[in-house]
């Protein structure tokens, strides 16, 4: 058992959160990083015990055009600031991983500067891919080179060059000795050389017990990256996409089929693929913005914390802030926030309250970190599953319908079960429990003896009756109101009984296996298309014609190859 097996991550994009200038003028050091210290207590309060932070090191602009891997970006502070931050996190029991941008460098990185100055005579000419002294570029360098995603500001490193591999491996050793970090998230891991990643895994095994390597991978067979020779985990973009579209489309088949496919990819074992699960990050729109019905924040987050994998919260999303993709900028996804604006969020903000409660639940139920997954109920609007590890057993049930529902689920043991969010108690009868699930909500059910040990009573009280139809008041005019009405449900299936209510659910609709499979495959195509657009937007303006070209391509293998080309 490693620390990351029981991790709940908090993801910070520091240049944005701390309001750093968009461009680095290299005109001195501004000590912004110490402003993160109060966030450590907040991160702990909502149940997170690990931080993924980055990019951190000296760069020209957004952080991914690195100019010095051994120096904290001067817009954030100096290396002493970073040492103190990691030390303070460790004191609080919070592990820290850095963003490792090793696929490319910025143009002012020392090796590229030497290449510009000495051209064919530079000892670093083979540090970069396909340097062509017969070519040119928009910077009028008098030569061309491979870049990341067609963007010449990001010069692609030659990862097959032993000097480059040794240099990056030494950078990792430096980060561990200097800052005492616990792991690295590898940027653009889906285009990193596999032998290069094997070398990084060798260093990870050397520098520190349980040093974690997690990679940014969009789509594909995740087991290619996650194995004993390369990475411990990758970003679960498949589940990210399914979580929001499965709710927007009232299609739990998409989510369940995604989970089943990923579980099978890991050999149908809970330790097969421990993927990094998330609802949003610094590259995609906020989950609160993406959800058509804001009340779905509750079932989305319940699934994030209870499905197989390692959950992560992107800073600010625990408050329900908005963040929409802009045409020429990701700034709205990476805003500056003042923690004082949210100091009472666990008591006053229903989204924060639920997430804090889920954090406590996650740490109290071993099955959620180590348990086998078993699907129990699946319709387009209701979904239930169990997680079991040894004596630890829990049931998760979610409902995306505007009406409450009633489900009968298999229980272990005798006595009663308690819903850890609702605090409702139900008896075990003939090895089953019958539970009521509120509209647009969900719950986690455990034997009542186990429920008594789940911590964070303050969060439990605040989350007991989530105010999903109340106004959520984030700062900076991000106030949003949950819609009070949506079109009536067309579900539930025979396994679901209607709970007493004045609003009757409509008749069940039969969904054939072919139809559900088609919805799932359509969802995968949409997810791939969105990933391509996101990659394009990193490189510059995306025209309407470019969007039409992407929309017109509905071939799975072609879309995969397109993503790999970036």
C-alpha positions as CSV (number, residue, x, y, z in Angstrom):
1,X,0.0,0.0,0.0
2,X,1.5,3.3,-1.1
3,X,0.4,6.8,-0.1
4,X,-1.1,7.4,-3.5
5,X,-3.4,4.4,-3.1
6,X,-5.4,6.4,-0.6
7,X,-4.8,9.9,-2.1
8,X,-7.5,12.5,-2.7
9,X,-5.8,15.2,-4.8
10,X,-6.2,18.9,-5.0
11,X,-4.9,20.4,-8.3
12,X,-3.4,23.9,-8.3
13,X,-2.3,25.9,-11.3
14,X,-0.2,28.4,-9.3
15,X,0.4,31.1,-11.9
16,X,-3.4,31.5,-12.2
17,X,-4.5,31.0,-8.6
18,X,-1.9,33.6,-7.4
19,X,-2.6,36.1,-10.1
20,X,0.9,36.2,-11.6
21,X,1.5,38.3,-14.8
22,X,0.8,36.5,-18.0
23,X,4.3,37.2,-19.3
24,X,7.6,36.8,-17.5
25,X,9.7,40.0,-17.8
26,X,12.5,38.5,-15.8
27,X,12.7,41.8,-13.8
28,X,13.0,40.4,-10.3
29,X,11.4,38.0,-7.8
30,X,7.9,38.4,-6.5
31,X,7.1,36.2,-3.5
32,X,3.6,35.1,-4.3
33,X,4.0,31.4,-3.3
34,X,3.7,31.9,0.5
35,X,0.1,33.1,-0.2
36,X,-0.7,29.4,-0.7
37,X,0.0,28.5,2.9
38,X,-3.6,29.2,4.1
39,X,-4.9,27.0,1.3
40,X,-3.2,24.0,2.9
41,X,-5.7,24.1,5.8
42,X,-8.6,24.5,3.4
43,X,-7.3,21.5,1.3
44,X,-7.2,19.4,4.5
45,X,-10.6,20.6,5.6
46,X,-12.3,19.3,2.4
47,X,-10.6,15.9,2.8
48,X,-7.7,16.2,0.3
49,X,-4.3,14.7,1.3
50,X,-2.3,15.3,-1.8
51,X,-1.5,18.3,-4.1
52,X,-0.6,18.3,-7.7
53,X,0.8,21.7,-8.4
54,X,2.3,23.2,-11.6
55,X,3.9,24.3,-13.7
56,X,6.3,25.8,-11.3
57,X,9.6,26.5,-12.9
58,X,11.0,29.6,-14.7
59,X,9.2,30.0,-18.0
60,X,8.2,32.7,-20.5
61,X,4.4,32.7,-20.1
62,X,1.9,30.1,-19.2
63,X,4.5,27.9,-17.6
64,X,4.9,25.2,-20.2
65,X,7.7,26.9,-22.1
66,X,10.3,26.1,-19.5
67,X,13.5,28.1,-19.4
68,X,15.1,26.8,-16.2
69,X,14.1,23.5,-14.6
70,X,16.0,24.2,-11.3
71,X,14.6,27.6,-10.5
72,X,11.1,28.5,-9.3
73,X,9.4,30.9,-11.6
74,X,10.4,34.4,-10.4
75,X,6.7,35.5,-10.7
76,X,6.0,33.0,-7.9
77,X,9.1,33.5,-5.7
78,X,12.4,31.7,-5.2
79,X,13.5,28.2,-4.3
80,X,13.3,28.8,-0.6
81,X,9.6,29.7,-1.0
82,X,9.0,26.4,-2.7
83,X,11.0,24.4,-0.1
84,X,8.9,26.0,2.7
85,X,5.6,25.3,0.9
86,X,6.4,21.6,0.4
87,X,7.6,21.3,4.0
88,X,4.4,22.9,5.3
89,X,2.3,20.5,3.2
90,X,4.2,17.6,4.7
91,X,3.7,18.9,8.2
92,X,0.0,18.8,7.5
93,X,0.1,15.3,6.1
94,X,-0.2,16.4,2.5
95,X,1.9,14.8,-0.2
96,X,3.1,17.0,-3.1
97,X,3.7,16.2,-6.8
98,X,5.1,18.7,-9.4
99,X,4.3,19.2,-13.0
100,X,7.2,17.8,-15.1
101,X,7.3,19.5,-18.5
102,X,9.9,17.2,-20.2
103,X,8.6,16.9,-23.8
104,X,9.7,20.4,-24.8
105,X,11.4,23.6,-23.6
106,X,11.0,27.3,-24.2
107,X,13.1,29.1,-26.7
108,X,15.2,30.8,-24.0
109,X,16.3,27.5,-22.5
110,X,20.1,27.4,-22.4
111,X,20.4,24.6,-24.9
112,X,18.3,26.3,-27.5
113,X,20.0,29.6,-27.0
114,X,23.3,27.8,-27.7
115,X,21.8,26.3,-30.8
116,X,20.8,29.7,-32.0
117,X,24.2,31.1,-31.4
118,X,26.4,28.3,-32.7
119,X,24.1,26.6,-35.2
120,X,25.8,23.6,-36.7
121,X,28.6,24.0,-34.2
122,X,26.4,23.8,-31.1
123,X,27.0,20.8,-28.8
124,X,23.2,20.9,-28.2
125,X,22.1,20.5,-31.8
126,X,21.0,16.9,-31.1
127,X,19.1,17.9,-28.0
128,X,16.2,18.8,-30.2
129,X,14.2,16.9,-32.8
130,X,14.8,17.3,-36.5
131,X,16.8,20.5,-36.5
132,X,17.1,21.6,-40.1
133,X,19.6,24.3,-41.0
134,X,18.1,24.6,-44.5
135,X,14.8,25.7,-43.0
136,X,13.4,28.7,-41.2
137,X,10.4,29.7,-39.0
138,X,8.4,32.7,-37.9
139,X,11.2,33.8,-35.6
140,X,13.6,33.9,-38.5
141,X,16.1,31.6,-36.7
142,X,17.5,30.4,-40.0
143,X,16.6,26.8,-39.1
144,X,13.5,24.8,-38.3
145,X,12.8,22.1,-35.7
146,X,10.0,19.9,-34.4
147,X,7.7,21.4,-31.8
148,X,4.8,20.5,-29.7
149,X,1.4,20.7,-31.5
150,X,2.7,23.0,-34.3
151,X,3.7,25.7,-31.8
152,X,7.3,26.8,-32.3
153,X,7.4,28.4,-28.8
154,X,7.6,24.9,-27.5
155,X,10.7,23.2,-28.9
156,X,10.6,19.4,-28.8
157,X,13.4,17.7,-26.9
158,X,15.0,14.6,-28.4
159,X,14.2,12.2,-25.7
160,X,16.3,9.4,-27.4
161,X,19.4,11.5,-26.8
162,X,21.2,10.0,-23.8
163,X,22.4,13.4,-22.7
164,X,18.8,14.7,-22.7
165,X,17.6,11.6,-20.7
166,X,20.5,12.1,-18.2
167,X,19.8,15.8,-17.8
168,X,16.1,15.2,-17.1
169,X,16.8,12.4,-14.7
170,X,19.2,14.7,-12.8
171,X,16.4,17.3,-12.7
172,X,14.2,14.8,-11.0
173,X,16.9,13.9,-8.5
174,X,17.4,17.7,-7.8
175,X,13.7,18.2,-7.2
176,X,13.7,15.4,-4.7
177,X,16.8,16.5,-2.9
178,X,16.0,20.2,-3.0
179,X,12.2,20.2,-2.4
180,X,11.5,16.7,-1.1
181,X,8.6,16.1,-3.5
182,X,6.6,12.8,-3.6
183,X,6.0,12.4,-7.3
184,X,5.6,14.0,-10.8
185,X,2.8,14.5,-13.2
186,X,4.3,14.2,-16.7
187,X,3.0,16.7,-19.1
188,X,2.0,15.4,-22.6
189,X,2.9,11.8,-21.6
190,X,1.0,10.5,-24.6
191,X,3.8,11.8,-26.9
192,X,6.8,10.9,-24.7
193,X,9.2,8.3,-25.9
194,X,8.5,5.0,-24.0
195,X,12.2,4.3,-23.4
196,X,12.5,7.8,-21.9
197,X,9.6,7.1,-19.6
198,X,11.2,3.8,-18.5
199,X,14.3,5.8,-17.6
200,X,12.2,8.2,-15.5
201,X,10.6,5.2,-13.8
202,X,14.1,3.9,-12.9
203,X,14.9,7.2,-11.3
204,X,11.5,7.2,-9.5
205,X,12.3,3.8,-8.0
206,X,15.7,5.1,-6.9
207,X,15.0,8.5,-5.4
208,X,12.3,7.7,-2.8
209,X,10.0,4.9,-1.7
210,X,6.6,5.2,-3.3
211,X,7.6,8.0,-5.6
212,X,4.7,8.4,-8.0
213,X,4.7,9.0,-11.7
214,X,1.4,10.1,-13.3
215,X,1.1,11.0,-17.0
216,X,-1.2,13.2,-19.0
217,X,-2.8,10.9,-21.5
218,X,-5.9,11.7,-23.4
219,X,-7.2,8.5,-25.0
220,X,-6.0,5.0,-25.9
221,X,-5.2,1.8,-24.1
222,X,-4.1,3.2,-20.8
223,X,-2.3,0.0,-19.9
224,X,0.4,0.9,-22.5
225,X,1.5,3.7,-20.1
226,X,0.4,2.2,-16.7
227,X,2.6,-0.8,-15.9
228,X,5.6,-1.9,-13.9
229,X,8.0,-0.4,-16.4
230,X,6.7,3.1,-17.1
231,X,4.0,5.0,-15.1
232,X,1.9,4.3,-12.0
233,X,-1.1,6.2,-13.3
234,X,-2.5,8.4,-16.1
235,X,-5.2,11.0,-16.4
236,X,-8.6,9.4,-16.9
237,X,-10.0,11.6,-19.8
238,X,-12.4,8.8,-20.7
239,X,-14.2,9.1,-17.4
240,X,-13.9,12.9,-17.3
241,X,-15.9,13.1,-20.5
242,X,-18.5,10.4,-19.5
243,X,-19.2,12.1,-16.1
244,X,-20.5,15.3,-17.6
245,X,-22.1,14.0,-20.8
246,X,-23.6,11.1,-19.0
247,X,-25.5,13.5,-16.9
248,X,-26.3,16.1,-19.5
249,X,-27.7,13.3,-21.8
250,X,-29.4,11.4,-18.9
251,X,-27.3,8.4,-20.0
252,X,-25.7,6.5,-17.2
253,X,-25.0,3.7,-19.8
254,X,-22.1,5.9,-21.0
255,X,-20.6,6.2,-17.6
256,X,-21.1,2.6,-16.6
257,X,-19.7,1.2,-19.9
258,X,-16.7,3.5,-19.6
259,X,-16.0,2.2,-16.1
260,X,-16.5,-1.4,-17.2
261,X,-14.1,-1.0,-20.2
262,X,-11.4,0.6,-18.0
263,X,-11.9,-2.0,-15.3
264,X,-11.4,-4.7,-17.9
265,X,-8.4,-2.9,-19.2
266,X,-6.8,-3.4,-15.8
267,X,-7.6,-7.1,-15.7
268,X,-10.8,-6.7,-13.7
269,X,-8.8,-6.0,-10.6
270,X,-9.1,-3.0,-8.3
271,X,-5.3,-2.6,-8.4
272,X,-5.1,-3.1,-12.2
273,X,-5.4,0.5,-13.3
274,X,-5.5,3.2,-10.6
275,X,-6.3,6.1,-12.9
276,X,-6.3,9.8,-11.9
277,X,-10.0,10.7,-12.0
278,X,-11.1,14.3,-12.4
279,X,-14.1,16.4,-13.5
280,X,-12.1,19.4,-14.7
281,X,-8.6,20.8,-14.9
282,X,-6.6,23.7,-16.2
283,X,-7.2,22.7,-19.9
284,X,-11.0,22.0,-19.9
285,X,-14.1,23.9,-18.9
286,X,-15.2,23.8,-15.3
287,X,-17.7,21.0,-14.5
288,X,-20.1,23.6,-13.1
289,X,-20.1,25.3,-16.5
290,X,-20.5,22.0,-18.4
291,X,-23.4,20.6,-16.5
292,X,-26.8,21.6,-18.0
293,X,-28.5,20.9,-14.7
294,X,-26.4,22.3,-11.8
295,X,-28.1,20.0,-9.4
296,X,-26.1,17.2,-11.0
297,X,-23.0,18.4,-9.2
298,X,-24.0,16.1,-6.4
299,X,-24.2,12.8,-8.3
300,X,-21.1,13.7,-10.4
301,X,-19.0,14.2,-7.3
302,X,-20.4,11.1,-5.6
303,X,-19.2,9.1,-8.6
304,X,-15.8,10.9,-8.7
305,X,-15.2,9.8,-5.1
306,X,-16.6,6.2,-5.2
307,X,-15.7,4.8,-8.7
308,X,-12.4,3.0,-9.1
309,X,-9.4,5.4,-9.3
310,X,-7.9,8.3,-7.5
311,X,-10.1,11.4,-7.2
312,X,-8.9,14.9,-7.8
313,X,-10.5,18.4,-7.3
314,X,-9.3,21.3,-9.4
315,X,-8.9,24.4,-7.3
316,X,-12.1,26.4,-7.1
317,X,-14.4,23.7,-8.4
318,X,-15.2,22.7,-4.8
319,X,-17.0,26.1,-4.7
320,X,-18.9,25.7,-8.0
321,X,-17.1,28.4,-9.9
322,X,-17.7,28.9,-13.6
323,X,-14.9,28.6,-16.2
324,X,-15.6,28.6,-20.0
325,X,-13.2,28.1,-22.8
326,X,-12.4,31.4,-24.6
327,X,-11.4,31.8,-28.2
328,X,-7.8,32.9,-27.6
329,X,-7.2,32.2,-24.0
330,X,-7.5,29.7,-21.1
331,X,-7.4,32.5,-18.5
332,X,-11.0,31.9,-17.4
333,X,-10.1,28.3,-16.6
334,X,-7.2,29.5,-14.4
335,X,-8.5,32.4,-12.3
336,X,-6.9,34.2,-9.3
337,X,-8.9,33.4,-6.2
338,X,-9.0,34.9,-2.7
339,X,-9.5,32.2,-0.1
340,X,-11.2,34.7,2.2
341,X,-14.1,34.9,-0.2
342,X,-14.8,31.2,0.6
343,X,-13.9,31.0,4.3
344,X,-17.3,29.7,5.3
345,X,-17.8,27.5,2.3
346,X,-18.1,24.2,4.1
347,X,-21.1,25.6,6.1
348,X,-22.6,27.9,3.5
349,X,-21.9,26.3,0.1
350,X,-23.7,23.0,-0.6
351,X,-21.2,22.0,-3.2
352,X,-18.3,22.5,-0.9
353,X,-20.2,20.7,1.9
354,X,-20.8,17.6,-0.2
355,X,-17.1,17.5,-1.4
356,X,-15.9,17.8,2.2
357,X,-18.2,15.0,3.3
358,X,-17.1,12.8,0.4
359,X,-13.4,13.4,1.4
360,X,-14.1,12.2,4.9
361,X,-16.0,9.2,3.6
362,X,-13.3,8.3,1.2
363,X,-10.7,8.1,4.0
364,X,-13.0,6.1,6.3
365,X,-14.0,3.4,3.8
366,X,-11.1,1.2,2.7
367,X,-13.2,-0.4,-0.1
368,X,-13.3,3.0,-1.9
369,X,-9.5,2.9,-2.3
370,X,-8.9,-0.9,-2.6
371,X,-12.3,-2.5,-3.3
372,X,-13.5,-4.6,-6.2
373,X,-16.2,-2.9,-8.3
374,X,-19.5,-4.6,-9.2
375,X,-22.3,-3.0,-11.2
376,X,-25.7,-3.6,-9.5
377,X,-28.3,-1.4,-11.2
378,X,-28.1,0.5,-14.5
379,X,-30.7,2.5,-16.4
380,X,-30.3,5.7,-18.2
381,X,-31.2,7.7,-15.1
382,X,-30.2,5.4,-12.2
383,X,-26.9,3.7,-11.5
384,X,-25.7,1.6,-8.5
385,X,-22.6,-0.4,-7.7
386,X,-20.7,-2.0,-4.8
387,X,-17.1,-1.7,-3.7
388,X,-15.7,-4.5,-1.5
389,X,-12.3,-5.0,0.1
390,X,-12.1,-7.6,2.9
391,X,-14.6,-6.7,5.5
392,X,-15.1,-3.2,4.0
393,X,-18.2,-3.0,1.9
394,X,-20.2,-0.1,0.6
395,X,-23.0,0.7,-1.9
396,X,-23.2,3.7,-4.1
397,X,-26.4,4.8,-5.8
398,X,-27.0,7.9,-8.0
399,X,-30.1,9.3,-9.7
400,X,-30.0,12.0,-12.4
401,X,-33.8,12.2,-12.7
402,X,-35.9,15.1,-11.4
403,X,-38.0,12.6,-9.4
404,X,-36.9,10.5,-6.4
405,X,-36.5,6.8,-6.9
406,X,-36.3,3.6,-4.8
407,X,-33.8,0.9,-5.3
408,X,-33.3,-2.6,-3.8
409,X,-29.6,-3.4,-3.4
410,X,-27.7,-6.4,-2.0
411,X,-26.4,-5.9,1.6
412,X,-23.8,-7.8,3.6
413,X,-24.3,-8.5,7.3
414,X,-27.3,-7.8,9.4
415,X,-28.9,-4.9,11.3
416,X,-29.2,-1.6,9.4
417,X,-27.4,0.4,6.8
418,X,-26.9,4.2,6.9
419,X,-26.7,6.6,4.0
420,X,-23.5,8.6,4.7
421,X,-24.8,11.8,3.0
422,X,-28.5,11.6,3.9
423,X,-28.0,10.0,7.3
424,X,-31.1,7.9,6.6
425,X,-31.1,4.4,8.1
426,X,-32.8,1.3,6.5
427,X,-33.1,-2.3,7.8
428,X,-31.4,-5.3,6.1
429,X,-34.1,-7.7,5.1
430,X,-33.3,-11.1,3.4
431,X,-29.8,-9.8,2.5
432,X,-31.1,-6.6,0.8
433,X,-31.8,-3.0,1.6
434,X,-34.4,-0.8,0.0
435,X,-33.2,2.8,-0.3
436,X,-34.8,6.1,-1.4
437,X,-32.6,8.3,-3.5
438,X,-33.6,12.0,-3.9
439,X,-34.0,13.7,-7.2
440,X,-30.7,14.6,-8.8
441,X,-28.7,13.2,-6.0
442,X,-27.2,10.0,-4.6
443,X,-25.8,8.3,-1.5
444,X,-23.2,5.9,-0.1
445,X,-24.6,3.2,2.1
446,X,-22.7,1.2,4.7
447,X,-23.5,-1.0,7.6
448,X,-24.5,1.4,10.4
449,X,-21.7,0.1,12.7
450,X,-19.2,1.3,10.0
451,X,-21.1,4.6,9.5
452,X,-20.4,5.6,13.1
453,X,-16.7,5.8,12.4
454,X,-16.9,8.1,9.4
455,X,-15.4,11.5,10.4
456,X,-16.0,15.1,9.7
457,X,-19.3,15.7,11.6
458,X,-19.3,19.4,10.5
459,X,-19.2,18.4,6.8
460,X,-21.8,15.7,7.4
461,X,-24.2,18.1,9.0
462,X,-23.8,20.6,6.1
463,X,-24.1,17.9,3.4
464,X,-27.0,16.0,5.0
465,X,-29.6,17.7,2.9
466,X,-27.6,19.2,0.0
467,X,-29.2,22.5,-1.0
468,X,-29.0,21.7,-4.7
469,X,-31.8,24.0,-5.5
470,X,-30.4,26.9,-3.6
471,X,-28.2,29.6,-5.0
472,X,-24.5,28.9,-4.9
473,X,-22.6,32.1,-4.4
474,X,-19.0,31.9,-5.6
475,X,-17.0,35.1,-5.6
476,X,-16.2,37.3,-8.6
477,X,-19.8,37.3,-9.8
478,X,-19.8,33.6,-10.5
479,X,-23.2,33.2,-8.8
480,X,-25.3,30.5,-10.5
481,X,-28.8,29.2,-9.8
482,X,-29.8,25.6,-10.1
483,X,-32.7,25.2,-12.5
484,X,-35.9,24.3,-10.7
485,X,-37.5,22.3,-13.4
486,X,-36.4,20.1,-16.4
487,X,-38.3,17.8,-18.7
488,X,-39.8,14.9,-16.9
489,X,-37.9,11.5,-16.8
490,X,-38.6,8.7,-19.2
491,X,-36.9,6.0,-17.1
492,X,-36.8,4.0,-14.5
493,X,-36.4,0.3,-15.2
494,X,-38.1,-2.7,-13.4
495,X,-35.5,-2.8,-10.6
496,X,-36.5,0.7,-9.5
497,X,-39.7,1.5,-7.5
498,X,-41.2,4.9,-7.5
499,X,-40.9,6.6,-4.1
500,X,-43.9,8.4,-2.7
501,X,-44.1,11.8,-4.3
502,X,-46.7,14.2,-5.7
503,X,-44.9,14.2,-9.0
504,X,-45.3,10.8,-10.7
505,X,-42.5,9.5,-12.9
506,X,-43.4,8.7,-16.5
507,X,-43.5,5.1,-17.8
508,X,-40.2,3.2,-18.2
509,X,-38.5,3.4,-21.6
510,X,-36.7,0.2,-22.8
511,X,-33.2,0.8,-23.9
512,X,-31.7,-2.0,-26.0
513,X,-28.1,-3.1,-25.7
514,X,-27.5,-1.9,-29.3
515,X,-28.8,1.5,-28.5
516,X,-26.8,1.9,-25.3
517,X,-23.7,0.7,-27.1
518,X,-24.3,3.2,-29.8
519,X,-24.6,6.0,-27.3
520,X,-21.4,4.9,-25.7
521,X,-19.5,4.8,-29.0
522,X,-20.9,8.2,-30.0
523,X,-19.7,9.5,-26.7
524,X,-16.2,8.3,-27.3
525,X,-16.1,10.0,-30.7
526,X,-17.4,13.3,-29.2
527,X,-14.7,13.0,-26.5
528,X,-11.9,12.5,-29.0
529,X,-13.2,15.5,-31.1
530,X,-13.2,17.7,-27.9
531,X,-9.7,16.6,-27.1
532,X,-8.5,17.6,-30.6
533,X,-10.1,21.0,-30.3
534,X,-8.5,21.5,-26.8
535,X,-5.1,20.6,-28.3
536,X,-5.6,23.1,-31.1
537,X,-6.7,25.9,-28.8
538,X,-3.4,25.5,-26.9
539,X,-1.5,26.4,-30.1
540,X,-3.5,29.4,-31.1
541,X,-6.8,30.6,-32.5
542,X,-9.2,27.9,-33.8
543,X,-11.2,29.0,-36.8
544,X,-14.8,27.9,-37.6
545,X,-13.4,25.9,-40.5
546,X,-11.0,24.0,-38.2
547,X,-13.9,23.1,-35.9
548,X,-16.0,21.9,-38.9
549,X,-13.1,19.7,-40.0
550,X,-12.9,18.1,-36.6
551,X,-16.7,17.7,-36.4
552,X,-16.7,16.0,-39.8
553,X,-14.2,13.4,-38.8
554,X,-16.1,10.6,-37.0
555,X,-13.6,7.8,-37.5
556,X,-12.2,6.5,-34.2
557,X,-8.7,5.4,-35.4
558,X,-8.3,8.6,-37.5
559,X,-9.2,10.7,-34.5
560,X,-6.7,8.8,-32.3
561,X,-3.9,9.4,-34.9
562,X,-4.9,13.1,-35.1
563,X,-4.4,13.5,-31.3
564,X,-1.1,11.7,-31.5
565,X,0.2,14.1,-34.1
566,X,0.2,17.0,-31.6
